[in-house]
């Protein structure tokens, strides 16, 4: 739902944890491949620990020019997506 809303708003994003940029970067907790599943579980645990999140998707707003992390959240948060979309002009 998050990417569908962002697409409908024409909001740019990079979907780096689900494989859109690199197949090896996708999180697949239900993979039949044990190595992939174990890697995915570890990646989720690292995200949870670093950002104190309890659900996915995990969204980070990054300033393109400075690469500063402006905000992050987890879960479907349409109000935040719309806020950041309106601020991008």
TACOR-V920886 format. One record per residue. N is the residue number from 1. RES is the residue in three letters. SS is DSSP state (hx for helix, st for strand, lp for the rest). PSI is psi in degrees with one decimal (NA if undefined). Layout:
n->N res->RES ss->SS psi->PSI
n->N res->RES ss->SS psi->PSI
//
This chain:
n->1 res->UNK ss->lp psi->-34.6
n->2 res->UNK ss->hx psi->-51.2
n->3 res->UNK ss->hx psi->-32.9
n->4 res->UNK ss->hx psi->-42.5
n->5 res->UNK ss->hx psi->-45.9
n->6 res->UNK ss->hx psi->-40.8
n->7 res->UNK ss->hx psi->-44.0
n->8 res->UNK ss->hx psi->-26.9
n->9 res->UNK ss->hx psi->-7.4
n->10 res->UNK ss->lp psi->26.2
n->11 res->UNK ss->lp psi->126.5
n->12 res->UNK ss->lp psi->146.1
n->13 res->UNK ss->lp psi->163.1
n->14 res->UNK ss->lp psi->125.7
n->15 res->UNK ss->lp psi->77.5
n->16 res->UNK ss->lp psi->-20.6
n->17 res->UNK ss->lp psi->-6.1
n->18 res->UNK ss->lp psi->13.1
n->19 res->UNK ss->lp psi->3.4
n->20 res->UNK ss->lp psi->-29.8
n->21 res->UNK ss->lp psi->-40.0
n->22 res->UNK ss->lp psi->129.6
n->23 res->UNK ss->hx psi->-35.7
n->24 res->UNK ss->hx psi->-14.5
n->25 res->UNK ss->hx psi->2.1
n->26 res->UNK ss->lp psi->139.9
n->27 res->UNK ss->lp psi->122.6
n->28 res->UNK ss->lp psi->86.5
n->29 res->UNK ss->lp psi->-21.9
n->30 res->UNK ss->lp psi->18.8
n->31 res->UNK ss->lp psi->144.2
n->32 res->UNK ss->lp psi->-16.9
n->33 res->UNK ss->lp psi->115.2
n->34 res->UNK ss->hx psi->-39.3
n->35 res->UNK ss->hx psi->-46.2
n->36 res->UNK ss->hx psi->-43.4
n->37 res->UNK ss->hx psi->-43.5
n->38 res->UNK ss->hx psi->-44.0
n->39 res->UNK ss->hx psi->-43.7
n->40 res->UNK ss->hx psi->-43.7
n->41 res->UNK ss->hx psi->-42.1
n->42 res->UNK ss->hx psi->-40.5
n->43 res->UNK ss->hx psi->-44.0
n->44 res->UNK ss->hx psi->-42.7
n->45 res->UNK ss->hx psi->-39.2
n->46 res->UNK ss->hx psi->-42.9
n->47 res->UNK ss->hx psi->-44.1
n->48 res->UNK ss->hx psi->-45.2
n->49 res->UNK ss->hx psi->-44.4
n->50 res->UNK ss->hx psi->-41.6
n->51 res->UNK ss->hx psi->2.8
n->52 res->UNK ss->lp psi->47.5
n->53 res->UNK ss->lp psi->158.0
n->54 res->UNK ss->lp psi->-4.4
n->55 res->UNK ss->lp psi->166.7
n->56 res->UNK ss->lp psi->155.7
n->57 res->UNK ss->lp psi->160.5
n->58 res->UNK ss->st psi->123.6
n->59 res->UNK ss->st psi->131.3
n->60 res->UNK ss->st psi->132.2
n->61 res->UNK ss->st psi->120.8
n->62 res->UNK ss->st psi->135.0
n->63 res->UNK ss->lp psi->121.5
n->64 res->UNK ss->lp psi->-34.6
n->65 res->UNK ss->lp psi->-44.8
n->66 res->UNK ss->lp psi->-13.1
n->67 res->UNK ss->lp psi->18.3
n->68 res->UNK ss->lp psi->137.5
n->69 res->UNK ss->st psi->116.1
n->70 res->UNK ss->st psi->-35.0
n->71 res->UNK ss->st psi->155.4
n->72 res->UNK ss->st psi->155.9
n->73 res->UNK ss->st psi->170.7
n->74 res->UNK ss->st psi->157.7
n->75 res->UNK ss->lp psi->171.1
n->76 res->UNK ss->lp psi->112.3
n->77 res->UNK ss->lp psi->76.7
n->78 res->UNK ss->hx psi->-32.2
n->79 res->UNK ss->hx psi->-37.6
n->80 res->UNK ss->hx psi->-41.1
n->81 res->UNK ss->hx psi->-46.0
n->82 res->UNK ss->hx psi->-37.6
n->83 res->UNK ss->hx psi->-50.3
n->84 res->UNK ss->hx psi->-32.8
n->85 res->UNK ss->hx psi->-41.7
n->86 res->UNK ss->hx psi->-30.5
n->87 res->UNK ss->hx psi->-17.6
n->88 res->UNK ss->lp psi->-7.4
n->89 res->UNK ss->lp psi->NA
//
